[in-house]
Amino acid sequence: MYLDSAKKQEIFEKYGKSNTDTGSSESQIALFSYRISHLTEHLKSNKKDYSTERALRMLVGKRRRLLDYLIKVDIERYRAIIKELGIRK
């Protein structure tokens, strides 16, 4: 499995406030980004997998909404997570 609990803990520890901080916007955005990159690699070799393509689009939308929320709440946290993850708008 590509995303086990140890990998999730590592992501939450790196981008959240602690390894149990699963609810902060930064940790969720980081987790979505990891999942998006995995699904993108899957779709490069499986071009006709439309259900995965739909799931990828939904994840990108969720991440976009979280980033929009973060802009409204705290622009500095938004800039930090964008720079750290290498996401472009």
PyMOL Python script that loads the backbone (N, CA, C, O; Angstrom):
from pymol import cmd

cmd.read_pdbstr("""\
ATOM      1  N   MET A   1       0.844  -1.185   0.000  1.00  0.00           N
ATOM      2  CA  MET A   1       0.000   0.000   0.000  1.00  0.00           C
ATOM      3  C   MET A   1       0.886   1.244   0.000  1.00  0.00           C
ATOM      4  O   MET A   1       1.891   1.300   0.709  1.00  0.00           O
ATOM      5  N   TYR A   2       0.514   2.212  -0.779  1.00  0.00           N
ATOM      6  CA  TYR A   2       1.364   3.389  -0.938  1.00  0.00           C
ATOM      7  C   TYR A   2       1.281   4.351   0.232  1.00  0.00           C
ATOM      8  O   TYR A   2       2.214   5.121   0.459  1.00  0.00           O
ATOM      9  N   LEU A   3       0.186   4.326   0.983  1.00  0.00           N
ATOM     10  CA  LEU A   3       0.018   5.276   2.086  1.00  0.00           C
ATOM     11  C   LEU A   3      -0.355   4.511   3.350  1.00  0.00           C
ATOM     12  O   LEU A   3      -1.536   4.300   3.626  1.00  0.00           O
ATOM     13  N   ASP A   4       0.633   4.102   4.105  1.00  0.00           N
ATOM     14  CA  ASP A   4       0.365   3.407   5.354  1.00  0.00           C
ATOM     15  C   ASP A   4       0.358   4.407   6.506  1.00  0.00           C
ATOM     16  O   ASP A   4       0.624   5.593   6.314  1.00  0.00           O
ATOM     17  N   SER A   5       0.054   3.920   7.687  1.00  0.00           N
ATOM     18  CA  SER A   5      -0.078   4.828   8.828  1.00  0.00           C
ATOM     19  C   SER A   5       1.256   5.483   9.190  1.00  0.00           C
ATOM     20  O   SER A   5       1.278   6.616   9.670  1.00  0.00           O
ATOM     21  N   ALA A   6       2.350   4.787   8.968  1.00  0.00           N
ATOM     22  CA  ALA A   6       3.662   5.385   9.278  1.00  0.00           C
ATOM     23  C   ALA A   6       3.938   6.583   8.366  1.00  0.00           C
ATOM     24  O   ALA A   6       4.461   7.601   8.820  1.00  0.00           O
ATOM     25  N   LYS A   7       3.591   6.465   7.090  1.00  0.00           N
ATOM     26  CA  LYS A   7       3.798   7.571   6.152  1.00  0.00           C
ATOM     27  C   LYS A   7       2.899   8.753   6.516  1.00  0.00           C
ATOM     28  O   LYS A   7       3.323   9.906   6.438  1.00  0.00           O
ATOM     29  N   LYS A   8       1.649   8.464   6.915  1.00  0.00           N
ATOM     30  CA  LYS A   8       0.745   9.538   7.340  1.00  0.00           C
ATOM     31  C   LYS A   8       1.307  10.262   8.555  1.00  0.00           C
ATOM     32  O   LYS A   8       1.295  11.491   8.609  1.00  0.00           O
ATOM     33  N   GLN A   9       1.803   9.499   9.534  1.00  0.00           N
ATOM     34  CA  GLN A   9       2.377  10.105  10.734  1.00  0.00           C
ATOM     35  C   GLN A   9       3.560  10.998  10.378  1.00  0.00           C
ATOM     36  O   GLN A   9       3.735  12.074  10.951  1.00  0.00           O
ATOM     37  N   GLU A  10       4.365  10.541   9.429  1.00  0.00           N
ATOM     38  CA  GLU A  10       5.522  11.329   8.994  1.00  0.00           C
ATOM     39  C   GLU A  10       5.080  12.649   8.358  1.00  0.00           C
ATOM     40  O   GLU A  10       5.666  13.698   8.625  1.00  0.00           O
ATOM     41  N   ILE A  11       4.047  12.591   7.520  1.00  0.00           N
ATOM     42  CA  ILE A  11       3.532  13.806   6.872  1.00  0.00           C
ATOM     43  C   ILE A  11       2.955  14.761   7.910  1.00  0.00           C
ATOM     44  O   ILE A  11       3.222  15.962   7.875  1.00  0.00           O
ATOM     45  N   PHE A  12       2.151  14.213   8.847  1.00  0.00           N
ATOM     46  CA  PHE A  12       1.538  15.055   9.868  1.00  0.00           C
ATOM     47  C   PHE A  12       2.587  15.665  10.793  1.00  0.00           C
ATOM     48  O   PHE A  12       2.435  16.804  11.235  1.00  0.00           O
ATOM     49  N   GLU A  13       3.646  14.918  11.089  1.00  0.00           N
ATOM     50  CA  GLU A  13       4.694  15.439  11.954  1.00  0.00           C
ATOM     51  C   GLU A  13       5.479  16.546  11.266  1.00  0.00           C
ATOM     52  O   GLU A  13       5.870  17.526  11.902  1.00  0.00           O
ATOM     53  N   LYS A  14       5.709  16.388   9.962  1.00  0.00           N
ATOM     54  CA  LYS A  14       6.508  17.373   9.232  1.00  0.00           C
ATOM     55  C   LYS A  14       5.732  18.665   8.981  1.00  0.00           C
ATOM     56  O   LYS A  14       6.284  19.754   9.137  1.00  0.00           O
ATOM     57  N   TYR A  15       4.468  18.559   8.596  1.00  0.00           N
ATOM     58  CA  TYR A  15       3.707  19.746   8.196  1.00  0.00           C
ATOM     59  C   TYR A  15       2.720  20.229   9.245  1.00  0.00           C
ATOM     60  O   TYR A  15       2.300  21.385   9.196  1.00  0.00           O
ATOM     61  N   GLY A  16       2.339  19.385  10.188  1.00  0.00           N
ATOM     62  CA  GLY A  16       1.412  19.800  11.232  1.00  0.00           C
ATOM     63  C   GLY A  16       2.156  20.313  12.446  1.00  0.00           C
ATOM     64  O   GLY A  16       3.374  20.485  12.428  1.00  0.00           O
ATOM     65  N   LYS A  17       1.401  20.553  13.495  1.00  0.00           N
ATOM     66  CA  LYS A  17       2.017  21.033  14.729  1.00  0.00           C
ATOM     67  C   LYS A  17       2.637  19.874  15.513  1.00  0.00           C
ATOM     68  O   LYS A  17       3.616  20.066  16.234  1.00  0.00           O
ATOM     69  N   SER A  18       2.069  18.671  15.374  1.00  0.00           N
ATOM     70  CA  SER A  18       2.611  17.464  16.000  1.00  0.00           C
ATOM     71  C   SER A  18       2.221  16.266  15.135  1.00  0.00           C
ATOM     72  O   SER A  18       1.548  16.430  14.117  1.00  0.00           O
ATOM     73  N   ASN A  19       2.642  15.061  15.534  1.00  0.00           N
ATOM     74  CA  ASN A  19       2.314  13.909  14.711  1.00  0.00           C
ATOM     75  C   ASN A  19       0.862  13.477  14.860  1.00  0.00           C
ATOM     76  O   ASN A  19       0.384  12.663  14.070  1.00  0.00           O
ATOM     77  N   THR A  20       0.146  14.002  15.856  1.00  0.00           N
ATOM     78  CA  THR A  20      -1.282  13.698  16.001  1.00  0.00           C
ATOM     79  C   THR A  20      -2.153  14.831  15.465  1.00  0.00           C
ATOM     80  O   THR A  20      -3.377  14.764  15.566  1.00  0.00           O
ATOM     81  N   ASP A  21      -1.549  15.856  14.903  1.00  0.00           N
ATOM     82  CA  ASP A  21      -2.284  17.000  14.360  1.00  0.00           C
ATOM     83  C   ASP A  21      -2.759  16.671  12.948  1.00  0.00           C
ATOM     84  O   ASP A  21      -2.085  16.980  11.964  1.00  0.00           O
ATOM     85  N   THR A  22      -3.933  16.038  12.863  1.00  0.00           N
ATOM     86  CA  THR A  22      -4.451  15.632  11.562  1.00  0.00           C
ATOM     87  C   THR A  22      -5.457  16.625  11.003  1.00  0.00           C
ATOM     88  O   THR A  22      -5.885  16.488   9.856  1.00  0.00           O
ATOM     89  N   GLY A  23      -5.835  17.605  11.778  1.00  0.00           N
ATOM     90  CA  GLY A  23      -6.897  18.499  11.360  1.00  0.00           C
ATOM     91  C   GLY A  23      -6.456  19.840  10.828  1.00  0.00           C
ATOM     92  O   GLY A  23      -7.262  20.562  10.241  1.00  0.00           O
ATOM     93  N   SER A  24      -5.198  20.193  11.018  1.00  0.00           N
ATOM     94  CA  SER A  24      -4.765  21.504  10.552  1.00  0.00           C
ATOM     95  C   SER A  24      -4.750  21.547   9.026  1.00  0.00           C
ATOM     96  O   SER A  24      -4.559  20.528   8.362  1.00  0.00           O
ATOM     97  N   SER A  25      -4.951  22.726   8.496  1.00  0.00           N
ATOM     98  CA  SER A  25      -5.014  22.894   7.045  1.00  0.00           C
ATOM     99  C   SER A  25      -3.710  22.481   6.377  1.00  0.00           C
ATOM    100  O   SER A  25      -3.722  21.861   5.313  1.00  0.00           O
ATOM    101  N   GLU A  26      -2.586  22.823   6.999  1.00  0.00           N
ATOM    102  CA  GLU A  26      -1.297  22.499   6.402  1.00  0.00           C
ATOM    103  C   GLU A  26      -1.085  20.995   6.282  1.00  0.00           C
ATOM    104  O   GLU A  26      -0.598  20.510   5.260  1.00  0.00           O
ATOM    105  N   SER A  27      -1.451  20.260   7.325  1.00  0.00           N
ATOM    106  CA  SER A  27      -1.245  18.812   7.283  1.00  0.00           C
ATOM    107  C   SER A  27      -2.182  18.157   6.273  1.00  0.00           C
ATOM    108  O   SER A  27      -1.789  17.214   5.587  1.00  0.00           O
ATOM    109  N   GLN A  28      -3.412  18.647   6.175  1.00  0.00           N
ATOM    110  CA  GLN A  28      -4.342  18.087   5.194  1.00  0.00           C
ATOM    111  C   GLN A  28      -3.886  18.398   3.774  1.00  0.00           C
ATOM    112  O   GLN A  28      -3.965  17.538   2.898  1.00  0.00           O
ATOM    113  N   ILE A  29      -3.414  19.604   3.539  1.00  0.00           N
ATOM    114  CA  ILE A  29      -2.919  19.981   2.210  1.00  0.00           C
ATOM    115  C   ILE A  29      -1.718  19.122   1.832  1.00  0.00           C
ATOM    116  O   ILE A  29      -1.602  18.694   0.683  1.00  0.00           O
ATOM    117  N   ALA A  30      -0.826  18.867   2.782  1.00  0.00           N
ATOM    118  CA  ALA A  30       0.337  18.031   2.511  1.00  0.00           C
ATOM    119  C   ALA A  30      -0.078  16.599   2.189  1.00  0.00           C
ATOM    120  O   ALA A  30       0.478  15.980   1.282  1.00  0.00           O
ATOM    121  N   LEU A  31      -1.052  16.071   2.929  1.00  0.00           N
ATOM    122  CA  LEU A  31      -1.535  14.720   2.663  1.00  0.00           C
ATOM    123  C   LEU A  31      -2.204  14.640   1.297  1.00  0.00           C
ATOM    124  O   LEU A  31      -1.975  13.690   0.549  1.00  0.00           O
ATOM    125  N   PHE A  32      -3.025  15.625   0.967  1.00  0.00           N
ATOM    126  CA  PHE A  32      -3.672  15.654  -0.355  1.00  0.00           C
ATOM    127  C   PHE A  32      -2.629  15.745  -1.464  1.00  0.00           C
ATOM    128  O   PHE A  32      -2.776  15.107  -2.506  1.00  0.00           O
ATOM    129  N   SER A  33      -1.579  16.532  -1.248  1.00  0.00           N
ATOM    130  CA  SER A  33      -0.532  16.676  -2.258  1.00  0.00           C
ATOM    131  C   SER A  33       0.187  15.354  -2.488  1.00  0.00           C
ATOM    132  O   SER A  33       0.512  15.009  -3.624  1.00  0.00           O
ATOM    133  N   TYR A  34       0.434  14.615  -1.415  1.00  0.00           N
ATOM    134  CA  TYR A  34       1.072  13.306  -1.550  1.00  0.00           C
ATOM    135  C   TYR A  34       0.173  12.355  -2.347  1.00  0.00           C
ATOM    136  O   TYR A  34       0.642  11.645  -3.236  1.00  0.00           O
ATOM    137  N   ARG A  35      -1.110  12.350  -2.020  1.00  0.00           N
ATOM    138  CA  ARG A  35      -2.050  11.478  -2.735  1.00  0.00           C
ATOM    139  C   ARG A  35      -2.195  11.897  -4.193  1.00  0.00           C
ATOM    140  O   ARG A  35      -2.297  11.045  -5.075  1.00  0.00           O
ATOM    141  N   ILE A  36      -2.204  13.192  -4.449  1.00  0.00           N
ATOM    142  CA  ILE A  36      -2.319  13.696  -5.825  1.00  0.00           C
ATOM    143  C   ILE A  36      -1.119  13.266  -6.654  1.00  0.00           C
ATOM    144  O   ILE A  36      -1.280  12.861  -7.805  1.00  0.00           O
ATOM    145  N   SER A  37       0.069  13.346  -6.097  1.00  0.00           N
ATOM    146  CA  SER A  37       1.253  12.931  -6.852  1.00  0.00           C
ATOM    147  C   SER A  37       1.228  11.439  -7.143  1.00  0.00           C
ATOM    148  O   SER A  37       1.655  11.006  -8.213  1.00  0.00           O
ATOM    149  N   HIS A  38       0.729  10.647  -6.191  1.00  0.00           N
ATOM    150  CA  HIS A  38       0.641   9.201  -6.431  1.00  0.00           C
ATOM    151  C   HIS A  38      -0.381   8.890  -7.525  1.00  0.00           C
ATOM    152  O   HIS A  38      -0.109   8.068  -8.400  1.00  0.00           O
ATOM    153  N   LEU A  39      -1.535   9.523  -7.490  1.00  0.00           N
ATOM    154  CA  LEU A  39      -2.559   9.278  -8.507  1.00  0.00           C
ATOM    155  C   LEU A  39      -2.113   9.774  -9.875  1.00  0.00           C
ATOM    156  O   LEU A  39      -2.463   9.176 -10.892  1.00  0.00           O
ATOM    157  N   THR A  40      -1.354  10.846  -9.915  1.00  0.00           N
ATOM    158  CA  THR A  40      -0.843  11.362 -11.184  1.00  0.00           C
ATOM    159  C   THR A  40       0.107  10.354 -11.827  1.00  0.00           C
ATOM    160  O   THR A  40       0.053  10.130 -13.036  1.00  0.00           O
ATOM    161  N   GLU A  41       0.969   9.754 -11.024  1.00  0.00           N
ATOM    162  CA  GLU A  41       1.877   8.732 -11.553  1.00  0.00           C
ATOM    163  C   GLU A  41       1.102   7.515 -12.045  1.00  0.00           C
ATOM    164  O   GLU A  41       1.457   6.920 -13.062  1.00  0.00           O
ATOM    165  N   HIS A  42       0.047   7.146 -11.328  1.00  0.00           N
ATOM    166  CA  HIS A  42      -0.784   6.012 -11.745  1.00  0.00           C
ATOM    167  C   HIS A  42      -1.451   6.291 -13.091  1.00  0.00           C
ATOM    168  O   HIS A  42      -1.525   5.415 -13.952  1.00  0.00           O
ATOM    169  N   LEU A  43      -1.932   7.519 -13.261  1.00  0.00           N
ATOM    170  CA  LEU A  43      -2.641   7.857 -14.499  1.00  0.00           C
ATOM    171  C   LEU A  43      -1.700   7.986 -15.697  1.00  0.00           C
ATOM    172  O   LEU A  43      -2.148   7.885 -16.840  1.00  0.00           O
ATOM    173  N   LYS A  44      -0.416   8.203 -15.459  1.00  0.00           N
ATOM    174  CA  LYS A  44       0.522   8.258 -16.578  1.00  0.00           C
ATOM    175  C   LYS A  44       0.634   6.911 -17.273  1.00  0.00           C
ATOM    176  O   LYS A  44       0.833   6.849 -18.486  1.00  0.00           O
ATOM    177  N   SER A  45       0.507   5.833 -16.508  1.00  0.00           N
ATOM    178  CA  SER A  45       0.603   4.498 -17.114  1.00  0.00           C
ATOM    179  C   SER A  45      -0.765   3.887 -17.407  1.00  0.00           C
ATOM    180  O   SER A  45      -0.853   2.940 -18.189  1.00  0.00           O
ATOM    181  N   ASN A  46      -1.832   4.402 -16.803  1.00  0.00           N
ATOM    182  CA  ASN A  46      -3.186   3.881 -17.006  1.00  0.00           C
ATOM    183  C   ASN A  46      -4.082   5.019 -17.475  1.00  0.00           C
ATOM    184  O   ASN A  46      -4.854   5.575 -16.694  1.00  0.00           O
ATOM    185  N   LYS A  47      -3.976   5.358 -18.737  1.00  0.00           N
ATOM    186  CA  LYS A  47      -4.649   6.552 -19.257  1.00  0.00           C
ATOM    187  C   LYS A  47      -6.164   6.444 -19.272  1.00  0.00           C
ATOM    188  O   LYS A  47      -6.846   7.468 -19.226  1.00  0.00           O
ATOM    189  N   LYS A  48      -6.710   5.242 -19.335  1.00  0.00           N
ATOM    190  CA  LYS A  48      -8.161   5.080 -19.436  1.00  0.00           C
ATOM    191  C   LYS A  48      -8.827   4.773 -18.101  1.00  0.00           C
ATOM    192  O   LYS A  48      -9.984   4.351 -18.076  1.00  0.00           O
ATOM    193  N   ASP A  49      -8.142   4.969 -17.020  1.00  0.00           N
ATOM    194  CA  ASP A  49      -8.697   4.738 -15.691  1.00  0.00           C
ATOM    195  C   ASP A  49      -9.479   5.981 -15.267  1.00  0.00           C
ATOM    196  O   ASP A  49      -8.955   6.855 -14.576  1.00  0.00           O
ATOM    197  N   TYR A  50     -10.732   6.044 -15.690  1.00  0.00           N
ATOM    198  CA  TYR A  50     -11.521   7.263 -15.512  1.00  0.00           C
ATOM    199  C   TYR A  50     -11.982   7.457 -14.073  1.00  0.00           C
ATOM    200  O   TYR A  50     -12.171   8.594 -13.638  1.00  0.00           O
ATOM    201  N   SER A  51     -12.167   6.374 -13.327  1.00  0.00           N
ATOM    202  CA  SER A  51     -12.572   6.546 -11.933  1.00  0.00           C
ATOM    203  C   SER A  51     -11.443   7.159 -11.107  1.00  0.00           C
ATOM    204  O   SER A  51     -11.696   7.965 -10.211  1.00  0.00           O
ATOM    205  N   THR A  52     -10.208   6.785 -11.402  1.00  0.00           N
ATOM    206  CA  THR A  52      -9.071   7.397 -10.725  1.00  0.00           C
ATOM    207  C   THR A  52      -8.906   8.848 -11.154  1.00  0.00           C
ATOM    208  O   THR A  52      -8.532   9.704 -10.353  1.00  0.00           O
ATOM    209  N   GLU A  53      -9.186   9.116 -12.415  1.00  0.00           N
ATOM    210  CA  GLU A  53      -9.110  10.495 -12.900  1.00  0.00           C
ATOM    211  C   GLU A  53     -10.118  11.382 -12.178  1.00  0.00           C
ATOM    212  O   GLU A  53      -9.815  12.525 -11.836  1.00  0.00           O
ATOM    213  N   ARG A  54     -11.308  10.854 -11.950  1.00  0.00           N
ATOM    214  CA  ARG A  54     -12.336  11.604 -11.229  1.00  0.00           C
ATOM    215  C   ARG A  54     -11.911  11.833  -9.780  1.00  0.00           C
ATOM    216  O   ARG A  54     -12.076  12.930  -9.247  1.00  0.00           O
ATOM    217  N   ALA A  55     -11.362  10.795  -9.146  1.00  0.00           N
ATOM    218  CA  ALA A  55     -10.887  10.933  -7.768  1.00  0.00           C
ATOM    219  C   ALA A  55      -9.771  11.966  -7.673  1.00  0.00           C
ATOM    220  O   ALA A  55      -9.701  12.729  -6.709  1.00  0.00           O
ATOM    221  N   LEU A  56      -8.898  11.985  -8.679  1.00  0.00           N
ATOM    222  CA  LEU A  56      -7.813  12.968  -8.702  1.00  0.00           C
ATOM    223  C   LEU A  56      -8.363  14.379  -8.804  1.00  0.00           C
ATOM    224  O   LEU A  56      -7.906  15.280  -8.101  1.00  0.00           O
ATOM    225  N   ARG A  57      -9.339  14.573  -9.673  1.00  0.00           N
ATOM    226  CA  ARG A  57      -9.930  15.912  -9.803  1.00  0.00           C
ATOM    227  C   ARG A  57     -10.615  16.350  -8.523  1.00  0.00           C
ATOM    228  O   ARG A  57     -10.554  17.524  -8.158  1.00  0.00           O
ATOM    229  N   MET A  58     -11.270  15.415  -7.833  1.00  0.00           N
ATOM    230  CA  MET A  58     -11.924  15.752  -6.570  1.00  0.00           C
ATOM    231  C   MET A  58     -10.893  16.132  -5.502  1.00  0.00           C
ATOM    232  O   MET A  58     -11.115  17.058  -4.722  1.00  0.00           O
ATOM    233  N   LEU A  59      -9.772  15.417  -5.473  1.00  0.00           N
ATOM    234  CA  LEU A  59      -8.711  15.742  -4.515  1.00  0.00           C
ATOM    235  C   LEU A  59      -8.101  17.105  -4.796  1.00  0.00           C
ATOM    236  O   LEU A  59      -7.824  17.871  -3.873  1.00  0.00           O
ATOM    237  N   VAL A  60      -7.893  17.405  -6.064  1.00  0.00           N
ATOM    238  CA  VAL A  60      -7.338  18.707  -6.426  1.00  0.00           C
ATOM    239  C   VAL A  60      -8.301  19.814  -6.004  1.00  0.00           C
ATOM    240  O   VAL A  60      -7.870  20.867  -5.535  1.00  0.00           O
ATOM    241  N   GLY A  61      -9.598  19.581  -6.168  1.00  0.00           N
ATOM    242  CA  GLY A  61     -10.599  20.558  -5.738  1.00  0.00           C
ATOM    243  C   GLY A  61     -10.605  20.752  -4.235  1.00  0.00           C
ATOM    244  O   GLY A  61     -10.713  21.879  -3.752  1.00  0.00           O
ATOM    245  N   LYS A  62     -10.487  19.654  -3.488  1.00  0.00           N
ATOM    246  CA  LYS A  62     -10.436  19.752  -2.025  1.00  0.00           C
ATOM    247  C   LYS A  62      -9.221  20.550  -1.583  1.00  0.00           C
ATOM    248  O   LYS A  62      -9.314  21.413  -0.709  1.00  0.00           O
ATOM    249  N   ARG A  63      -8.069  20.250  -2.201  1.00  0.00           N
ATOM    250  CA  ARG A  63      -6.847  20.966  -1.842  1.00  0.00           C
ATOM    251  C   ARG A  63      -6.969  22.439  -2.194  1.00  0.00           C
ATOM    252  O   ARG A  63      -6.523  23.296  -1.431  1.00  0.00           O
ATOM    253  N   ARG A  64      -7.569  22.744  -3.339  1.00  0.00           N
ATOM    254  CA  ARG A  64      -7.757  24.136  -3.754  1.00  0.00           C
ATOM    255  C   ARG A  64      -8.643  24.885  -2.759  1.00  0.00           C
ATOM    256  O   ARG A  64      -8.355  26.030  -2.410  1.00  0.00           O
ATOM    257  N   ARG A  65      -9.731  24.236  -2.298  1.00  0.00           N
ATOM    258  CA  ARG A  65     -10.613  24.881  -1.330  1.00  0.00           C
ATOM    259  C   ARG A  65      -9.903  25.126  -0.005  1.00  0.00           C
ATOM    260  O   ARG A  65     -10.099  26.168   0.621  1.00  0.00           O
ATOM    261  N   LEU A  66      -9.077  24.171   0.426  1.00  0.00           N
ATOM    262  CA  LEU A  66      -8.316  24.376   1.657  1.00  0.00           C
ATOM    263  C   LEU A  66      -7.303  25.511   1.503  1.00  0.00           C
ATOM    264  O   LEU A  66      -7.109  26.306   2.422  1.00  0.00           O
ATOM    265  N   LEU A  67      -6.666  25.580   0.346  1.00  0.00           N
ATOM    266  CA  LEU A  67      -5.717  26.671   0.109  1.00  0.00           C
ATOM    267  C   LEU A  67      -6.431  28.019   0.072  1.00  0.00           C
ATOM    268  O   LEU A  67      -5.908  29.011   0.581  1.00  0.00           O
ATOM    269  N   ASP A  68      -7.618  28.065  -0.523  1.00  0.00           N
ATOM    270  CA  ASP A  68      -8.394  29.309  -0.535  1.00  0.00           C
ATOM    271  C   ASP A  68      -8.782  29.723   0.884  1.00  0.00           C
ATOM    272  O   ASP A  68      -8.750  30.907   1.221  1.00  0.00           O
ATOM    273  N   TYR A  69      -9.145  28.745   1.710  1.00  0.00           N
ATOM    274  CA  TYR A  69      -9.469  29.024   3.105  1.00  0.00           C
ATOM    275  C   TYR A  69      -8.245  29.580   3.826  1.00  0.00           C
ATOM    276  O   TYR A  69      -8.347  30.529   4.603  1.00  0.00           O
ATOM    277  N   LEU A  70      -7.101  28.985   3.564  1.00  0.00           N
ATOM    278  CA  LEU A  70      -5.884  29.412   4.241  1.00  0.00           C
ATOM    279  C   LEU A  70      -5.477  30.825   3.837  1.00  0.00           C
ATOM    280  O   LEU A  70      -4.914  31.562   4.645  1.00  0.00           O
ATOM    281  N   ILE A  71      -5.760  31.209   2.586  1.00  0.00           N
ATOM    282  CA  ILE A  71      -5.487  32.588   2.156  1.00  0.00           C
ATOM    283  C   ILE A  71      -6.316  33.562   2.980  1.00  0.00           C
ATOM    284  O   ILE A  71      -5.809  34.593   3.423  1.00  0.00           O
ATOM    285  N   LYS A  72      -7.596  33.237   3.185  1.00  0.00           N
ATOM    286  CA  LYS A  72      -8.476  34.136   3.933  1.00  0.00           C
ATOM    287  C   LYS A  72      -8.073  34.239   5.400  1.00  0.00           C
ATOM    288  O   LYS A  72      -8.134  35.317   5.992  1.00  0.00           O
ATOM    289  N   VAL A  73      -7.663  33.116   5.986  1.00  0.00           N
ATOM    290  CA  VAL A  73      -7.382  33.086   7.419  1.00  0.00           C
ATOM    291  C   VAL A  73      -6.010  33.651   7.744  1.00  0.00           C
ATOM    292  O   VAL A  73      -5.882  34.535   8.592  1.00  0.00           O
ATOM    293  N   ASP A  74      -4.977  33.139   7.067  1.00  0.00           N
ATOM    294  CA  ASP A  74      -3.611  33.559   7.395  1.00  0.00           C
ATOM    295  C   ASP A  74      -2.737  33.429   6.148  1.00  0.00           C
ATOM    296  O   ASP A  74      -2.348  32.324   5.771  1.00  0.00           O
ATOM    297  N   ILE A  75      -2.434  34.546   5.518  1.00  0.00           N
ATOM    298  CA  ILE A  75      -1.693  34.559   4.254  1.00  0.00           C
ATOM    299  C   ILE A  75      -0.264  34.055   4.439  1.00  0.00           C
ATOM    300  O   ILE A  75       0.302  33.469   3.517  1.00  0.00           O
ATOM    301  N   GLU A  76       0.323  34.271   5.605  1.00  0.00           N
ATOM    302  CA  GLU A  76       1.697  33.818   5.841  1.00  0.00           C
ATOM    303  C   GLU A  76       1.777  32.295   5.897  1.00  0.00           C
ATOM    304  O   GLU A  76       2.709  31.706   5.350  1.00  0.00           O
ATOM    305  N   ARG A  77       0.812  31.653   6.553  1.00  0.00           N
ATOM    306  CA  ARG A  77       0.775  30.181   6.583  1.00  0.00           C
ATOM    307  C   ARG A  77       0.574  29.638   5.176  1.00  0.00           C
ATOM    308  O   ARG A  77       1.151  28.611   4.818  1.00  0.00           O
ATOM    309  N   TYR A  78      -0.251  30.326   4.368  1.00  0.00           N
ATOM    310  CA  TYR A  78      -0.471  29.921   2.975  1.00  0.00           C
ATOM    311  C   TYR A  78       0.825  29.991   2.184  1.00  0.00           C
ATOM    312  O   TYR A  78       1.173  29.046   1.475  1.00  0.00           O
ATOM    313  N   ARG A  79       1.533  31.092   2.298  1.00  0.00           N
ATOM    314  CA  ARG A  79       2.792  31.257   1.559  1.00  0.00           C
ATOM    315  C   ARG A  79       3.823  30.221   1.982  1.00  0.00           C
ATOM    316  O   ARG A  79       4.582  29.715   1.155  1.00  0.00           O
ATOM    317  N   ALA A  80       3.845  29.906   3.283  1.00  0.00           N
ATOM    318  CA  ALA A  80       4.818  28.935   3.785  1.00  0.00           C
ATOM    319  C   ALA A  80       4.542  27.537   3.239  1.00  0.00           C
ATOM    320  O   ALA A  80       5.470  26.839   2.831  1.00  0.00           O
ATOM    321  N   ILE A  81       3.276  27.122   3.227  1.00  0.00           N
ATOM    322  CA  ILE A  81       2.956  25.768   2.764  1.00  0.00           C
ATOM    323  C   ILE A  81       3.128  25.661   1.250  1.00  0.00           C
ATOM    324  O   ILE A  81       3.544  24.616   0.750  1.00  0.00           O
ATOM    325  N   ILE A  82       2.816  26.723   0.519  1.00  0.00           N
ATOM    326  CA  ILE A  82       3.003  26.722  -0.938  1.00  0.00           C
ATOM    327  C   ILE A  82       4.494  26.579  -1.266  1.00  0.00           C
ATOM    328  O   ILE A  82       4.875  25.811  -2.149  1.00  0.00           O
ATOM    329  N   LYS A  83       5.315  27.318  -0.554  1.00  0.00           N
ATOM    330  CA  LYS A  83       6.757  27.269  -0.821  1.00  0.00           C
ATOM    331  C   LYS A  83       7.339  25.910  -0.426  1.00  0.00           C
ATOM    332  O   LYS A  83       8.180  25.358  -1.135  1.00  0.00           O
ATOM    333  N   GLU A  84       6.885  25.378   0.708  1.00  0.00           N
ATOM    334  CA  GLU A  84       7.426  24.121   1.202  1.00  0.00           C
ATOM    335  C   GLU A  84       7.049  22.937   0.315  1.00  0.00           C
ATOM    336  O   GLU A  84       7.865  22.045   0.083  1.00  0.00           O
ATOM    337  N   LEU A  85       5.813  22.932  -0.178  1.00  0.00           N
ATOM    338  CA  LEU A  85       5.359  21.816  -1.012  1.00  0.00           C
ATOM    339  C   LEU A  85       5.673  22.009  -2.486  1.00  0.00           C
ATOM    340  O   LEU A  85       5.635  21.055  -3.263  1.00  0.00           O
ATOM    341  N   GLY A  86       5.983  23.243  -2.871  1.00  0.00           N
ATOM    342  CA  GLY A  86       6.287  23.500  -4.273  1.00  0.00           C
ATOM    343  C   GLY A  86       5.048  23.499  -5.147  1.00  0.00           C
ATOM    344  O   GLY A  86       5.104  23.110  -6.313  1.00  0.00           O
ATOM    345  N   ILE A  87       3.935  23.930  -4.588  1.00  0.00           N
ATOM    346  CA  ILE A  87       2.680  24.018  -5.342  1.00  0.00           C
ATOM    347  C   ILE A  87       2.637  25.349  -6.043  1.00  0.00           C
ATOM    348  O   ILE A  87       3.011  26.368  -5.462  1.00  0.00           O
ATOM    349  N   ARG A  88       2.189  25.363  -7.276  1.00  0.00           N
ATOM    350  CA  ARG A  88       2.018  26.626  -7.986  1.00  0.00           C
ATOM    351  C   ARG A  88       0.541  26.843  -8.220  1.00  0.00           C
ATOM    352  O   ARG A  88      -0.227  25.890  -8.357  1.00  0.00           O
ATOM    353  N   LYS A  89       0.155  28.081  -8.264  1.00  0.00           N
ATOM    354  CA  LYS A  89      -1.266  28.388  -8.432  1.00  0.00           C
ATOM    355  C   LYS A  89      -1.653  28.375  -9.873  1.00  0.00           C
ATOM    356  O   LYS A  89      -2.815  28.613 -10.203  1.00  0.00           O
TER     357      LYS A  89
END
""", "prot")
cmd.dss("prot")
cmd.show_as("cartoon", "prot")
cmd.util.cbc("prot")
cmd.orient("prot")
